[in-house]
């Protein structure tokens, strides 16, 4: 389980580095999105029969980073909207 959290941290940081420009997300949100991305990568790898959900493999890692990049882009787009609506 500790390895899963560390891998999710690495996935989140790698995804954030791959997204161009400045993101308006905290480090905690980046880690959380990395964890979600690593779960998505594990599920896809498991569905394709290349490994278990919590097993580290190349395909799962690539899908995890891609999913985390997508989640960071979506989160960065949603964050300013959420901040704007909470000021009212």
DSSP file (Angstrom, degrees, kcal/mol; ACC not computed):
  #  RESIDUE AA STRUCTURE BP1 BP2  ACC     N-H-->O    O-->H-N    N-H-->O    O-->H-N    TCO  KAPPA ALPHA  PHI   PSI    X-CA   Y-CA   Z-CA
    1    1 A X     >        0   0    0      0, 0.0     4,-1.9     0, 0.0     5,-0.2   0.000 360.0 360.0 360.0 -38.6    0.0    0.0    0.0
    2    2 A X  H  >  +     0   0    0      1,-0.2     4,-2.5     2,-0.2     5,-0.2   0.907 360.0  52.5 -63.0 -40.8    2.9    2.4    0.7
    3    3 A X  H  > S+     0   0    0      1,-0.2     4,-2.8     2,-0.2    -1,-0.2   0.871 106.3  54.1 -61.6 -37.0    4.3    1.6   -2.7
    4    4 A X  H  > S+     0   0    0      2,-0.2     4,-2.4     1,-0.2    -1,-0.2   0.908 110.0  46.3 -63.4 -43.1    1.0    2.5   -4.2
    5    5 A X  H  X S+     0   0    0     -4,-1.9     4,-2.1     2,-0.2    -2,-0.2   0.908 113.5  48.6 -67.0 -42.0    0.9    5.9   -2.5
    6    6 A X  H  X S+     0   0    0     -4,-2.5     4,-2.4     2,-0.2    -2,-0.2   0.917 112.3  48.8 -64.3 -42.8    4.5    6.6   -3.5
    7    7 A X  H  X S+     0   0    0     -4,-2.8     4,-2.7     1,-0.2    -2,-0.2   0.912 110.1  51.7 -63.4 -41.4    3.8    5.6   -7.1
    8    8 A X  H  X S+     0   0    0     -4,-2.4     4,-2.4     2,-0.2    -1,-0.2   0.875 108.8  51.6 -61.3 -37.9    0.7    7.8   -7.2
    9    9 A X  H  X S+     0   0    0     -4,-2.1     4,-2.4     2,-0.2    -2,-0.2   0.933 111.7  46.0 -62.3 -46.8    2.8   10.7   -5.9
   10   10 A X  H  X S+     0   0    0     -4,-2.4     4,-2.7     1,-0.2    -2,-0.2   0.887 112.3  50.9 -64.2 -39.6    5.3   10.1   -8.7
   11   11 A X  H  X S+     0   0    0     -4,-2.7     4,-2.7     2,-0.2    -1,-0.2   0.921 110.9  48.8 -64.0 -43.8    2.6    9.8  -11.3
   12   12 A X  H  X S+     0   0    0     -4,-2.4     4,-2.2     2,-0.2    -2,-0.2   0.912 113.6  45.6 -62.5 -43.6    1.0   13.1  -10.1
   13   13 A X  H  X S+     0   0    0     -4,-2.4     4,-2.0     2,-0.2    -2,-0.2   0.920 114.2  48.8 -66.6 -43.3    4.3   14.9  -10.2
   14   14 A X  H  X S+     0   0    0     -4,-2.7     4,-1.5     1,-0.2    -2,-0.2   0.916 112.4  48.8 -62.4 -42.5    5.2   13.5  -13.7
   15   15 A X  H  X S+     0   0    0     -4,-2.7     4,-1.3     1,-0.2    -1,-0.2   0.903 109.9  51.4 -64.6 -40.7    1.7   14.4  -15.0
   16   16 A X  H  < S+     0   0    0     -4,-2.2    -1,-0.2     1,-0.2    -2,-0.2   0.875 109.3  50.6 -65.6 -35.6    2.0   17.9  -13.7
   17   17 A X  H  < S+     0   0    0     -4,-2.0    -1,-0.2     1,-0.2    -2,-0.2   0.804 108.7  53.0 -69.7 -28.5    5.4   18.3  -15.3
   18   18 A X  H  < S+     0   0    0     -4,-1.5     2,-0.6    -5,-0.2    -1,-0.2   0.731  90.3  85.5 -79.4 -22.4    4.0   17.1  -18.6
   19   19 A X  S  < S-     0   0    0     -4,-1.3     4,-0.1    -3,-0.2     2,-0.0  -0.701  83.6-128.1 -81.8 121.6    1.1   19.6  -18.6
   20   20 A X        +     0   0    0     -2,-0.6    -2,-0.1     2,-0.1    -1,-0.1  -0.327  66.0  19.0 -70.8 152.0    2.3   22.9  -20.1
   21   21 A X  S    S-     0   0    0      2,-0.0     2,-0.4    -2,-0.0    -2,-0.1  -0.202 102.4 -43.5  86.4-177.9    1.9   26.2  -18.3
   22   22 A X        -     0   0    0     -2,-0.0     2,-0.3     2,-0.0    -2,-0.1  -0.742  52.4-149.5 -91.9 132.5    1.2   27.0  -14.7
   23   23 A X        -     0   0    0     -2,-0.4    50,-0.1     2,-0.1    -2,-0.0  -0.775  10.1-144.7-100.1 148.1   -1.4   25.0  -12.9
   24   24 A X        +     0   0    0     -2,-0.3     2,-0.4    52,-0.1    -1,-0.1  -0.260  62.5 114.4-103.2  43.8   -3.5   26.4  -10.1
   25   25 A X        -     0   0    0     -2,-0.0    -2,-0.1     1,-0.0    51,-0.0  -0.895  63.6-121.6-116.8 144.7   -3.7   23.1   -8.1
   26   26 A X     >  -     0   0    0     -2,-0.4     4,-2.1     1,-0.1     5,-0.1  -0.288  29.8-107.6 -75.9 168.1   -2.2   22.5   -4.7
   27   27 A X  H  > S+     0   0    0      1,-0.2     4,-2.4     2,-0.2     5,-0.2   0.881 120.1  54.9 -63.5 -38.2    0.4   19.7   -4.1
   28   28 A X  H  > S+     0   0    0      2,-0.2     4,-2.4     1,-0.2    -1,-0.2   0.890 107.9  48.0 -62.9 -40.4   -2.2   17.7   -2.2
   29   29 A X  H  > S+     0   0    0      2,-0.2     4,-2.7     1,-0.2     5,-0.2   0.892 110.1  53.3 -67.2 -39.1   -4.6   17.8   -5.2
   30   30 A X  H  X S+     0   0    0     -4,-2.1     4,-2.0     2,-0.2    -2,-0.2   0.920 110.8  46.2 -60.8 -44.1   -1.8   16.8   -7.5
   31   31 A X  H  X S+     0   0    0     -4,-2.4     4,-2.3     2,-0.2    -2,-0.2   0.919 112.2  50.8 -64.5 -43.7   -1.0   13.8   -5.3
   32   32 A X  H  X S+     0   0    0     -4,-2.4     4,-2.3     1,-0.2    -2,-0.2   0.909 111.2  47.5 -62.1 -42.0   -4.7   12.8   -5.2
   33   33 A X  H  X S+     0   0    0     -4,-2.7     4,-2.5     1,-0.2    -1,-0.2   0.852 110.1  53.8 -68.7 -33.0   -5.1   13.1   -8.9
   34   34 A X  H  X S+     0   0    0     -4,-2.0     4,-2.2    -5,-0.2    -2,-0.2   0.888 108.4  49.6 -64.3 -39.7   -1.9   11.0   -9.3
   35   35 A X  H  X S+     0   0    0     -4,-2.3     4,-1.9     2,-0.2    -2,-0.2   0.916 111.9  47.5 -65.0 -43.2   -3.4    8.3   -7.1
   36   36 A X  H  X S+     0   0    0     -4,-2.3     4,-2.4     1,-0.2    -2,-0.2   0.919 111.9  51.1 -63.8 -42.2   -6.6    8.3   -9.1
   37   37 A X  H  X S+     0   0    0     -4,-2.5     4,-2.5     1,-0.2    -2,-0.2   0.880 108.5  51.2 -62.0 -38.2   -4.6    8.1  -12.3
   38   38 A X  H  X S+     0   0    0     -4,-2.2     4,-2.1     2,-0.2    -1,-0.2   0.856 109.4  50.2 -70.4 -33.0   -2.6    5.2  -10.9
   39   39 A X  H  X S+     0   0    0     -4,-1.9     4,-2.6     2,-0.2    -2,-0.2   0.926 111.0  49.4 -66.6 -43.5   -5.8    3.3  -10.1
   40   40 A X  H  X S+     0   0    0     -4,-2.4     4,-2.6     1,-0.2     5,-0.2   0.924 111.0  50.1 -60.3 -44.1   -7.1    4.0  -13.6
   41   41 A X  H  X S+     0   0    0     -4,-2.5     4,-2.5     1,-0.2    -1,-0.2   0.903 111.5  48.3 -60.6 -41.8   -3.9    2.7  -15.0
   42   42 A X  H  X S+     0   0    0     -4,-2.1     4,-2.3     2,-0.2    -2,-0.2   0.891 111.4  49.5 -65.5 -40.0   -4.1   -0.4  -12.9
   43   43 A X  H  X S+     0   0    0     -4,-2.6     4,-2.5     2,-0.2    -2,-0.2   0.915 112.6  47.1 -66.1 -42.9   -7.7   -1.1  -13.9
   44   44 A X  H  X S+     0   0    0     -4,-2.6     4,-2.0     2,-0.2    -2,-0.2   0.927 113.1  48.7 -65.0 -44.1   -6.9   -0.7  -17.6
   45   45 A X  H  <>S+     0   0    0     -4,-2.5     5,-2.4    -5,-0.2     6,-0.8   0.895 112.7  48.9 -62.0 -39.3   -3.9   -3.0  -17.3
   46   46 A X  H ><5S+     0   0    0     -4,-2.3     3,-0.9     1,-0.2    -2,-0.2   0.904 109.6  51.6 -66.0 -41.5   -6.0   -5.5  -15.4
   47   47 A X  H 3<5S+     0   0    0     -4,-2.5    -1,-0.2     1,-0.3    -2,-0.2   0.838 110.6  48.6 -65.0 -32.6   -8.7   -5.3  -18.1
   48   48 A X  T 3<5S-     0   0    0     -4,-2.0    -1,-0.3    -5,-0.2    -2,-0.2   0.505 114.9-118.5 -85.4  -4.1   -6.2   -5.9  -20.8
   49   49 A X  T < 5S+     0   0    0     -3,-0.9    -3,-0.2    -4,-0.4    -2,-0.1   0.694  81.0 118.0  79.2  19.4   -4.7   -8.9  -18.9
   50   50 A X  S   <S-     0   0    0     -5,-2.4     2,-0.3     1,-0.2    -4,-0.2   0.563  81.8 -34.3 -95.0  -8.0   -1.2   -7.4  -18.5
   51   51 A X  S    S-     0   0    0     -6,-0.8    -2,-0.3    -9,-0.1    -1,-0.2  -0.974  70.8 -67.8 172.4 178.0   -1.2   -7.3  -14.7
   52   52 A X    >   -     0   0    0     -2,-0.3     3,-1.2    -3,-0.1    -7,-0.1  -0.375  50.1-104.6 -84.3 166.4   -3.2   -6.8  -11.5
   53   53 A X  T 3  S+     0   0    0      1,-0.3   -10,-0.1    -2,-0.1    -8,-0.1   0.896 122.4  36.1 -60.0 -42.0   -4.6   -3.5  -10.4
   54   54 A X  T 3  S+     0   0    0    -12,-0.1     2,-0.4     2,-0.1    -1,-0.3   0.205  95.8 107.1 -99.1  15.6   -1.9   -3.0   -7.8
   55   55 A X  S <  S-     0   0    0     -3,-1.2     2,-0.6   -13,-0.1     5,-0.1  -0.799  70.5-126.4 -96.5 134.6    0.9   -4.5   -9.8
   56   56 A X        +     0   0    0     -2,-0.4     2,-0.3     4,-0.1    -2,-0.1  -0.691  45.6 148.1 -82.6 120.9    3.5   -2.2  -11.4
   57   57 A X     >  -     0   0    0     -2,-0.6     4,-2.2     1,-0.1     5,-0.2  -0.954  55.6-106.6-147.1 166.8    3.9   -2.7  -15.1
   58   58 A X  H  > S+     0   0    0     -2,-0.3     4,-2.5     2,-0.2     5,-0.2   0.930 115.0  46.2 -63.6 -50.1    4.8   -0.6  -18.1
   59   59 A X  H  > S+     0   0    0      1,-0.2     4,-2.5     2,-0.2     5,-0.2   0.932 114.4  48.2 -61.3 -46.1    1.3   -0.4  -19.7
   60   60 A X  H  > S+     0   0    0      1,-0.2     4,-2.2     2,-0.2    -1,-0.2   0.878 111.4  51.4 -60.8 -37.6   -0.4    0.4  -16.4
   61   61 A X  H  X S+     0   0    0     -4,-2.2     4,-2.3     2,-0.2    -2,-0.2   0.919 110.7  47.2 -66.4 -43.9    2.3    3.1  -15.7
   62   62 A X  H  X S+     0   0    0     -4,-2.5     4,-2.3     1,-0.2    -2,-0.2   0.913 114.4  46.2 -64.4 -42.9    1.8    4.8  -19.1
   63   63 A X  H  X S+     0   0    0     -4,-2.5     4,-2.8    -5,-0.2     5,-0.2   0.877 110.3  55.3 -67.3 -36.4   -2.0    4.8  -18.7
   64   64 A X  H  X S+     0   0    0     -4,-2.2     4,-2.3    -5,-0.2    -2,-0.2   0.925 110.3  44.4 -61.7 -45.5   -1.7    6.1  -15.2
   65   65 A X  H  X S+     0   0    0     -4,-2.3     4,-2.5     2,-0.2    -2,-0.2   0.917 114.2  49.7 -66.3 -42.4    0.4    9.1  -16.3
   66   66 A X  H  X S+     0   0    0     -4,-2.3     4,-2.2     2,-0.2    -2,-0.2   0.915 112.6  47.3 -62.4 -42.8   -2.0    9.7  -19.2
   67   67 A X  H  X S+     0   0    0     -4,-2.8     4,-2.5   -30,-0.2    -1,-0.2   0.902 112.1  50.1 -65.4 -40.6   -5.0    9.6  -16.9
   68   68 A X  H  X S+     0   0    0     -4,-2.3     4,-2.5    -5,-0.2    -2,-0.2   0.884 108.7  52.4 -66.3 -37.8   -3.4   11.8  -14.4
   69   69 A X  H  X S+     0   0    0     -4,-2.5     4,-2.4     2,-0.2    -2,-0.2   0.944 111.3  47.1 -60.4 -47.1   -2.5   14.4  -17.1
   70   70 A X  H  X S+     0   0    0     -4,-2.2     4,-2.3     1,-0.2    -2,-0.2   0.913 113.1  48.7 -60.6 -43.6   -6.1   14.4  -18.2
   71   71 A X  H  X S+     0   0    0     -4,-2.5     4,-3.0     2,-0.2    -1,-0.2   0.866 110.5  50.9 -66.1 -36.5   -7.3   14.8  -14.6
   72   72 A X  H  X S+     0   0    0     -4,-2.5     4,-2.5     2,-0.2    -1,-0.2   0.904 110.3  49.3 -68.0 -40.8   -4.9   17.6  -14.0
   73   73 A X  H  X S+     0   0    0     -4,-2.4     4,-1.6     2,-0.2    -2,-0.2   0.936 115.4  43.9 -62.4 -45.4   -6.0   19.5  -17.1
   74   74 A X  H  X S+     0   0    0     -4,-2.3     4,-2.1     1,-0.2    -2,-0.2   0.932 114.6  49.4 -64.8 -45.7   -9.7   19.0  -16.0
   75   75 A X  H  X S+     0   0    0     -4,-3.0     4,-2.3     1,-0.2    -2,-0.2   0.869 109.3  51.9 -62.0 -37.3   -8.9   20.0  -12.4
   76   76 A X  H  X S+     0   0    0     -4,-2.5     4,-0.7     1,-0.2    -1,-0.2   0.842 111.3  47.5 -68.6 -32.7   -7.0   23.1  -13.5
   77   77 A X  H  X S+     0   0    0     -4,-1.6     4,-0.5    -5,-0.2    -2,-0.2   0.846 116.5  43.4 -74.3 -34.2  -10.0   24.1  -15.6
   78   78 A X  H  X S+     0   0    0     -4,-2.1     4,-2.4     1,-0.2     3,-0.3   0.809  98.9  72.6 -82.1 -31.4  -12.5   23.5  -12.8
   79   79 A X  H  X S+     0   0    0     -4,-2.3     4,-2.4     1,-0.2     5,-0.2   0.892  96.9  47.2 -56.5 -47.6  -10.5   25.1  -10.0
   80   80 A X  H  X S+     0   0    0     -4,-0.7     4,-2.2     1,-0.2    -1,-0.2   0.872 112.2  51.4 -64.5 -33.0  -11.0   28.7  -11.0
   81   81 A X  H  X S+     0   0    0     -4,-0.5     4,-2.1    -3,-0.3    -1,-0.2   0.916 110.8  47.8 -66.9 -42.8  -14.7   28.2  -11.5
   82   82 A X  H  X S+     0   0    0     -4,-2.4     4,-1.5     1,-0.2    -2,-0.2   0.896 112.7  48.9 -65.5 -40.1  -15.0   26.6   -8.0
   83   83 A X  H  X S+     0   0    0     -4,-2.4     4,-0.8    -5,-0.2    -2,-0.2   0.896 110.7  50.9 -66.2 -39.7  -13.0   29.5   -6.4
   84   84 A X  H >< S+     0   0    0     -4,-2.2     3,-0.6     1,-0.2     4,-0.4   0.906 110.9  47.2 -64.2 -42.2  -15.2   32.1   -8.2
   85   85 A X  H >< S+     0   0    0     -4,-2.1     3,-0.6     1,-0.2    -1,-0.2   0.775 107.2  57.2 -73.5 -25.1  -18.5   30.5   -7.1
   86   86 A X  H 3< S+     0   0    0     -4,-1.5    -1,-0.2     1,-0.2    -2,-0.2   0.667  96.3  65.0 -79.4 -15.0  -17.3   30.2   -3.4
   87   87 A X  T <<        0   0    0     -4,-0.8    -1,-0.2    -3,-0.6    -2,-0.2   0.677 360.0 360.0 -77.5 -17.9  -16.6   34.0   -3.2
   88   88 A X    <         0   0    0     -3,-0.6    -1,-0.2    -4,-0.4    -2,-0.1   0.484 360.0 360.0 -75.6 360.0  -20.3   34.9   -3.6
